[in-house]
Amino acid sequence: MRDIDLLPAVTAALKLHKAQQAAERLKAGRGAPQPGQDYVFTGPAGGFLNVNALRDRVWYPTLVKAKLSRRTMYQTRHTFASNALAAGEAPSWGAAMLGHASPEMLFSVYARFIPNRTRRDGSALVSRMDVREARAESREG
């Protein structure tokens, strides 16, 4: 168990999904779920989601339709980690979201996705300094 940060787009998508699910329940005449049973992801009749059915009926067909190679749902964490690092998120934050005790695991697996890591010529730092210098000059002028 761990706490994770839900990004605004994720929160919005989950709220929309839950609202659509509630509308489908009402349309099907099943009414509102019992207190404590209003899960975000449920099976067709409510209650707990059958992950095997989700994988076989939704996940794999979606991958085929998207022309992506077959992979497990668990592998989406690799997509999250590599995108977070490539976007410049702090490795310590990424590690915490993935449930790692420290960023070392993240570095050992995903270091190649950290921006500018392979160049090693200092140009990323110079570019960052140039941007800050330009901002400071524009505030002064």
C-alpha positions as CSV (number, residue, x, y, z in Angstrom):
1,M,0.0,0.0,0.0
2,R,1.2,3.5,-0.8
3,D,-0.1,6.9,-1.6
4,I,0.3,8.2,-5.1
5,D,-0.1,11.7,-6.6
6,L,-3.0,11.7,-9.1
7,L,-2.3,14.2,-11.8
8,P,-5.2,16.5,-12.7
9,A,-5.8,14.7,-16.0
10,V,-6.0,11.4,-14.3
11,T,-8.4,12.7,-11.6
12,A,-10.6,14.1,-14.3
13,A,-10.6,10.8,-16.3
14,L,-11.4,8.8,-13.2
15,K,-14.3,11.1,-12.3
16,L,-15.7,10.9,-15.8
17,H,-15.4,7.1,-15.9
18,K,-17.2,6.8,-12.5
19,A,-20.0,9.1,-13.7
20,Q,-20.3,7.1,-17.0
21,Q,-20.4,3.9,-15.0
22,A,-23.1,5.3,-12.7
23,A,-25.2,6.3,-15.7
24,E,-24.8,2.8,-17.2
25,R,-26.0,1.2,-13.9
26,L,-29.1,3.5,-13.8
27,K,-29.9,2.8,-17.5
28,A,-29.6,-0.9,-16.8
29,G,-32.0,-0.6,-13.9
30,R,-29.4,-1.6,-11.3
31,G,-29.6,1.6,-9.3
32,A,-26.8,3.1,-7.2
33,P,-24.2,0.8,-5.7
34,Q,-24.4,-0.1,-2.0
35,P,-22.4,2.2,0.4
36,G,-18.8,1.2,0.3
37,Q,-19.3,-0.6,-3.0
38,D,-18.9,2.4,-5.4
39,Y,-15.7,1.3,-6.9
40,V,-14.1,3.2,-9.8
41,F,-13.6,0.0,-11.8
42,T,-16.2,-2.7,-11.5
43,G,-17.4,-5.8,-13.3
44,P,-20.4,-5.7,-15.6
45,A,-22.8,-6.4,-12.7
46,G,-20.9,-4.1,-10.2
47,G,-18.7,-5.4,-7.5
48,F,-15.1,-6.3,-8.0
49,L,-13.5,-6.2,-11.4
50,N,-12.3,-9.5,-12.8
51,V,-8.8,-8.5,-14.0
52,N,-8.4,-11.6,-16.1
53,A,-11.6,-10.7,-18.0
54,L,-10.4,-7.1,-18.4
55,R,-7.1,-8.3,-19.8
56,D,-8.6,-10.8,-22.2
57,R,-11.6,-8.8,-23.4
58,V,-10.3,-5.2,-23.3
59,W,-6.5,-4.9,-22.9
60,Y,-5.3,-7.4,-25.5
61,P,-7.9,-6.4,-28.1
62,T,-7.0,-2.7,-27.5
63,L,-3.3,-3.5,-28.1
64,V,-4.2,-5.3,-31.4
65,K,-6.3,-2.4,-32.5
66,A,-3.6,0.1,-31.7
67,K,-1.1,-2.1,-33.6
68,L,1.1,-2.5,-30.5
69,S,3.0,-5.6,-29.5
70,R,1.5,-7.8,-26.8
71,R,2.5,-6.8,-23.3
72,T,1.2,-7.1,-19.8
73,M,-0.8,-4.3,-18.1
74,Y,2.0,-4.3,-15.5
75,Q,4.4,-3.0,-18.1
76,T,2.5,0.3,-18.2
77,R,4.6,1.3,-15.2
78,H,7.6,1.3,-17.5
79,T,5.8,3.7,-19.8
80,F,5.0,6.0,-16.8
81,A,8.5,5.9,-15.5
82,S,10.2,6.6,-18.8
83,N,7.8,9.4,-19.7
84,A,8.2,11.0,-16.3
85,L,11.9,11.0,-16.6
86,A,11.9,12.2,-20.2
87,A,9.7,15.1,-19.1
88,G,12.2,16.1,-16.5
89,E,10.3,14.9,-13.4
90,A,12.4,14.4,-10.3
91,P,13.6,10.8,-10.1
92,S,12.8,10.7,-6.4
93,W,9.1,11.5,-7.2
94,G,9.0,8.9,-9.9
95,A,10.5,6.3,-7.6
96,A,8.0,7.1,-4.9
97,M,5.1,6.8,-7.3
98,L,6.3,3.4,-8.4
99,G,6.8,2.3,-4.8
100,H,10.6,2.1,-4.8
101,A,12.4,2.8,-1.6
102,S,14.9,5.0,-3.3
103,P,15.7,6.4,-6.8
104,E,18.5,3.9,-7.4
105,M,16.2,1.3,-8.9
106,L,14.8,4.0,-11.2
107,F,18.3,5.0,-12.3
108,S,19.4,1.4,-13.0
109,V,16.4,0.7,-15.2
110,Y,15.5,4.0,-16.7
111,A,18.7,6.1,-16.8
112,R,18.7,6.1,-20.6
113,F,15.4,8.0,-20.6
114,I,16.7,11.0,-18.6
115,P,16.9,13.9,-21.0
116,N,20.4,14.8,-22.3
117,R,22.1,12.0,-20.4
118,T,23.9,10.7,-23.4
119,R,25.2,14.0,-24.7
120,R,27.4,14.8,-21.7
121,D,28.6,18.1,-23.3
122,G,27.0,20.5,-20.9
123,S,24.7,22.0,-23.5
124,A,21.6,21.3,-21.6
125,L,22.9,23.2,-18.6
126,V,24.0,26.1,-20.8
127,S,20.6,26.2,-22.4
128,R,18.9,26.3,-19.0
129,M,21.2,29.1,-17.9
130,D,20.6,31.1,-21.1
131,V,16.8,30.9,-20.5
132,R,17.1,32.0,-16.9
133,E,19.5,34.8,-18.0
134,A,17.0,36.0,-20.7
135,R,14.2,36.0,-18.2
136,A,16.2,38.1,-15.8
137,E,17.1,40.5,-18.5
138,S,13.5,40.9,-19.6
139,R,12.4,41.7,-16.0
140,E,15.1,44.3,-15.7
141,G,14.3,46.0,-19.1
